[in-house]
Structures are given as C-alpha cells and as structure tokens.
C-alpha cells in the first residue's frame, strides 16, 4: 500500500478544499435521501409473531418495551450453530449501553432477533458480555417473511428486494439455504404495529452511531433543522453538519 504524496501546506490546503466540496455534496445528497426514506409508506404487521426472550414468550409489540419505534437487527444465528456469525458479532460489539440510551432518548428501542433457540442466544450473549435485548424467532415465520433466512422449502427465495432470478441475472447469486444479515424498522401507533423500512447486504454496514440508526426510522432524528437556502431539495436534518 503506497503512502500519500508529500506536498507543501498550500498544496495540501487546495486539495483539502476540493475534497471538502465533494464531501458537502455527499452530505446534502444523503440528507435528501434520508428525508425520502422518512416519507416511505408503511405496512401494518398482521401476523402474530412470537419470540422467546428472558421473560418467556412475547409478541412483536412487546419488543418495543413501551417505546414508539423499534429497530430489529437480524443477527445470523442458525439453530444448528453453537456460536453466532462472526461478522454480526463484530457489529454487535459496538452496541454499548450508551448507544442504546441515545436511541431510548428518541423513543426508540433496538433489539436483536435470531432464529437459534433462546438458550443458545442467552449463552452466547453472556459469553460476549452484551447487554442489548436479544430474542429468538425459532419456530416462527419472522425470519422468512423479512427475507433474512433463505430456504426454498419455506418461501420463494429473495434477498435485498430481488428474486433469485433477478440476482442471478445481475451476477449476484447467493447460496441457499442460509442466514443473511439485515435490519428492519417498525412504528407503533394506536393498537397497530407497522413495518416502515428494511435494509440488507452492504446497506447494513452504514451503522455509524445512533443518528445513523435513527435515520432508518419513520420518525428520524426528531431534531429538525432546515437545509441552507440555495441547496437543492427540501431535506431537513437533525443538526448542522458544518458542511456549509
């Protein structure tokens, strides 16, 4: 791997300013995309999914823990495995109590869900020293319906909103059956639970803190701030990015 070129401070400053302009454009483009994400329609969850957790069997509404929003991290843990996916585990290591507290302050709960039996999840969670809530969807359709367990015997294969034939046509076939990563966001209003968003594949790698996770929810960061005049679009974001 080669090292950066050595230049004078003036040359570095000119190059940095040029890159800053591109960074600004990326920030504004992302702001507009996040605003469009909040405007996505939502779908009522009709199935009575059941999960097993530390307090026994619960429904999807109980995963909210009384808050208005829920983010589910689909953690790859097949029922036959003794340990969870190494890649999912690396991401879970970053889910600190402070991270969860920031989400709770925005009326949002984050929970992990895997298909392995709860006894395996509890053992692995204790081994890793994790504190986030983790539930087993073993025996339910949850993983299949949200396209993170691919099994042709259960449901027509699809991933990242593409069918198997579409993925193969794009040169992006995948092995089956198997467990796959993703995140899904839900909103609770009145007596209804609604699915608002899901992200898969490389999209799950954009988890850069609580704000980035909130950007995947219907209510967003809940700290509106107008985009500067003269910029395209009508996006609103949580706080100044100092990119102006």
C-alpha positions as CSV (number, residue, x, y, z in Angstrom):
1,X,0.0,0.0,0.0
2,X,1.5,3.3,-1.1
3,X,1.7,6.3,1.2
4,X,0.2,9.8,0.3
5,X,2.3,12.2,-1.7
6,X,4.3,14.7,0.2
7,X,3.4,18.3,-0.7
8,X,3.6,21.8,0.7
9,X,0.9,23.1,3.1
10,X,-0.6,25.3,0.4
11,X,-0.9,22.3,-2.0
12,X,-2.4,20.2,0.8
13,X,-4.9,23.0,1.6
14,X,-6.0,23.3,-2.0
15,X,-6.5,19.6,-2.3
16,X,-8.4,19.5,1.0
17,X,-10.8,22.3,-0.1
18,X,-11.5,20.5,-3.3
19,X,-12.3,17.3,-1.4
20,X,-14.4,19.3,1.1
21,X,-16.7,20.5,-1.7
22,X,-17.3,16.8,-2.7
23,X,-18.0,15.9,1.0
24,X,-20.6,18.7,1.2
25,X,-22.4,17.4,-1.9
26,X,-22.4,13.9,-0.4
27,X,-23.8,15.3,2.9
28,X,-26.6,17.1,1.1
29,X,-27.4,14.1,-1.1
30,X,-27.6,11.9,2.0
31,X,-29.9,14.4,3.8
32,X,-32.3,14.3,0.8
33,X,-32.2,10.5,0.7
34,X,-32.9,10.2,4.4
35,X,-35.9,12.6,4.1
36,X,-37.3,10.5,1.3
37,X,-36.8,7.4,3.5
38,X,-39.0,9.0,6.2
39,X,-41.7,9.6,3.6
40,X,-41.8,5.9,2.6
41,X,-45.3,4.3,3.2
42,X,-45.7,1.7,5.8
43,X,-47.4,-1.7,6.1
44,X,-49.4,-3.0,9.0
45,X,-48.0,-6.2,10.5
46,X,-50.8,-8.6,10.5
47,X,-49.1,-11.8,11.6
48,X,-49.0,-12.6,15.3
49,X,-45.2,-13.3,15.5
50,X,-44.0,-14.9,18.7
51,X,-40.5,-14.6,20.2
52,X,-38.7,-16.1,23.2
53,X,-36.7,-13.8,25.5
54,X,-35.6,-13.6,29.1
55,X,-39.2,-13.1,30.3
56,X,-40.6,-16.0,28.2
57,X,-42.7,-15.8,25.1
58,X,-43.7,-12.3,23.8
59,X,-45.2,-10.7,20.7
60,X,-43.7,-8.2,18.4
61,X,-45.4,-5.3,20.2
62,X,-43.6,-6.3,23.5
63,X,-40.2,-5.9,21.7
64,X,-40.9,-2.1,21.7
65,X,-40.5,-2.0,25.5
66,X,-43.2,0.7,25.6
67,X,-41.5,3.0,23.1
68,X,-42.9,4.2,19.8
69,X,-40.2,2.8,17.5
70,X,-38.4,-0.5,17.2
71,X,-35.2,-1.3,15.2
72,X,-34.6,-5.0,14.8
73,X,-31.1,-6.2,14.0
74,X,-31.4,-9.6,12.2
75,X,-28.4,-11.4,13.7
76,X,-27.3,-14.5,11.7
77,X,-27.5,-17.5,14.1
78,X,-28.8,-20.7,12.6
79,X,-30.5,-23.1,15.1
80,X,-27.8,-25.7,14.4
81,X,-24.9,-23.4,15.2
82,X,-23.2,-23.1,18.6
83,X,-21.9,-19.6,18.1
84,X,-23.3,-16.6,16.2
85,X,-22.0,-15.2,12.9
86,X,-18.5,-13.6,13.4
87,X,-19.4,-10.6,11.2
88,X,-22.7,-10.0,13.1
89,X,-20.8,-10.4,16.4
90,X,-18.3,-7.7,15.3
91,X,-21.2,-5.3,14.7
92,X,-22.9,-6.2,18.0
93,X,-19.7,-5.4,19.9
94,X,-20.3,-1.7,19.1
95,X,-23.8,-1.7,20.6
96,X,-22.9,-0.3,24.0
97,X,-25.3,0.7,26.8
98,X,-24.6,4.4,25.9
99,X,-25.6,3.7,22.3
100,X,-28.9,2.2,23.4
101,X,-29.5,5.1,25.8
102,X,-29.3,7.6,22.9
103,X,-31.9,5.6,21.0
104,X,-34.1,5.4,24.0
105,X,-34.0,9.2,24.4
106,X,-35.6,9.3,20.9
107,X,-38.4,6.9,22.0
108,X,-36.7,4.0,20.0
109,X,-35.8,0.5,21.1
110,X,-33.2,-1.6,19.5
111,X,-33.4,-5.4,19.7
112,X,-31.6,-8.3,18.1
113,X,-33.5,-11.3,16.7
114,X,-32.1,-14.6,15.6
115,X,-33.5,-18.0,14.6
116,X,-31.5,-20.0,17.1
117,X,-33.3,-21.2,20.3
118,X,-33.1,-18.7,23.1
119,X,-31.0,-20.8,25.3
120,X,-28.2,-20.6,22.7
121,X,-28.6,-16.8,22.3
122,X,-28.5,-16.3,26.1
123,X,-25.4,-18.4,26.5
124,X,-23.6,-16.6,23.6
125,X,-24.7,-13.2,24.9
126,X,-23.4,-13.9,28.4
127,X,-20.1,-15.2,26.9
128,X,-19.7,-11.9,24.9
129,X,-20.8,-9.7,27.8
130,X,-23.5,-8.0,25.7
131,X,-26.4,-6.0,27.3
132,X,-28.8,-5.4,24.4
133,X,-32.1,-7.3,24.3
134,X,-32.0,-10.4,22.1
135,X,-34.9,-12.6,21.2
136,X,-35.3,-16.0,19.4
137,X,-37.7,-16.2,16.5
138,X,-37.3,-20.0,16.4
139,X,-40.4,-21.8,15.1
140,X,-42.0,-18.6,13.6
141,X,-42.2,-17.2,10.1
142,X,-40.5,-13.9,11.1
143,X,-37.0,-14.5,9.5
144,X,-38.6,-15.9,6.4
145,X,-41.1,-13.1,6.0
146,X,-38.3,-10.5,6.4
147,X,-36.0,-12.3,4.0
148,X,-33.1,-13.0,6.3
149,X,-33.4,-16.8,6.3
150,X,-33.4,-18.1,2.7
151,X,-34.9,-21.6,2.3
152,X,-36.7,-22.5,-0.9
153,X,-38.6,-25.2,1.1
154,X,-40.2,-22.4,3.1
155,X,-40.6,-19.4,0.8
156,X,-39.7,-18.2,-2.7
157,X,-36.0,-17.1,-2.3
158,X,-35.3,-13.4,-2.5
159,X,-32.8,-11.0,-0.9
160,X,-32.3,-7.3,-0.8
161,X,-35.6,-6.9,-2.7
162,X,-34.6,-9.1,-5.6
163,X,-35.8,-12.5,-6.5
164,X,-33.4,-15.4,-7.1
165,X,-33.7,-15.0,-10.9
166,X,-33.1,-11.2,-10.7
167,X,-30.0,-11.7,-8.6
168,X,-28.6,-14.4,-10.9
169,X,-29.3,-12.1,-13.9
170,X,-27.3,-9.4,-12.2
171,X,-24.5,-11.8,-11.4
172,X,-25.3,-11.7,-7.7
173,X,-26.5,-15.2,-6.9
174,X,-26.3,-16.5,-3.4
175,X,-26.0,-19.8,-1.7
176,X,-29.1,-21.4,-0.3
177,X,-30.4,-22.2,2.2
178,X,-28.8,-19.8,4.7
179,X,-28.9,-17.0,7.1
180,X,-28.4,-13.4,5.9
181,X,-27.9,-10.0,7.7
182,X,-30.3,-7.1,7.7
183,X,-32.2,-4.5,9.9
184,X,-35.9,-3.7,10.0
185,X,-37.7,-0.7,11.5
186,X,-41.2,-0.7,13.0
187,X,-43.5,2.0,14.3
188,X,-46.2,1.6,16.9
189,X,-49.3,3.8,16.7
190,X,-52.5,3.2,18.5
191,X,-53.0,-0.6,18.6
192,X,-51.2,-1.2,15.4
193,X,-47.6,-2.2,14.6
194,X,-46.3,-1.1,11.2
195,X,-43.2,-2.1,9.2
196,X,-41.6,1.0,7.8
197,X,-38.1,0.1,6.5
198,X,-35.7,-2.8,6.0
199,X,-32.1,-2.8,4.8
200,X,-29.9,-5.6,3.7
201,X,-26.4,-6.5,2.3
202,X,-23.9,-3.7,2.2
203,X,-26.6,-1.3,3.4
204,X,-26.2,-2.7,6.9
205,X,-22.6,-1.5,7.0
206,X,-23.8,2.1,7.4
207,X,-24.3,1.8,11.1
208,X,-22.2,4.8,12.2
209,X,-23.9,5.6,15.5
210,X,-27.3,6.2,17.0
211,X,-28.1,9.0,14.5
212,X,-27.5,6.7,11.5
213,X,-29.8,4.1,13.0
214,X,-32.5,6.7,13.7
215,X,-32.1,7.8,10.0
216,X,-33.6,4.4,9.2
217,X,-36.8,5.0,11.2
218,X,-40.0,6.7,10.2
219,X,-39.6,9.5,12.8
220,X,-35.9,10.0,12.1
221,X,-33.7,12.0,14.5
222,X,-36.6,14.1,15.7
223,X,-34.5,17.3,15.7
224,X,-35.5,19.1,12.6
225,X,-33.1,21.6,11.0
226,X,-33.7,23.3,7.7
227,X,-31.2,22.8,4.8
228,X,-29.4,26.0,3.9
229,X,-31.1,28.2,1.2
230,X,-29.8,27.7,-2.3
231,X,-29.3,24.0,-1.9
232,X,-31.4,21.6,-4.0
233,X,-34.2,19.7,-2.3
234,X,-36.2,20.3,0.8
235,X,-34.5,17.9,3.2
236,X,-34.4,18.5,6.9
237,X,-31.9,17.0,9.2
238,X,-31.1,16.8,12.9
239,X,-28.5,19.4,13.4
240,X,-26.0,21.5,11.3
241,X,-23.3,19.3,9.8
242,X,-20.9,22.3,9.5
243,X,-20.5,21.4,5.8
244,X,-21.9,24.7,4.6
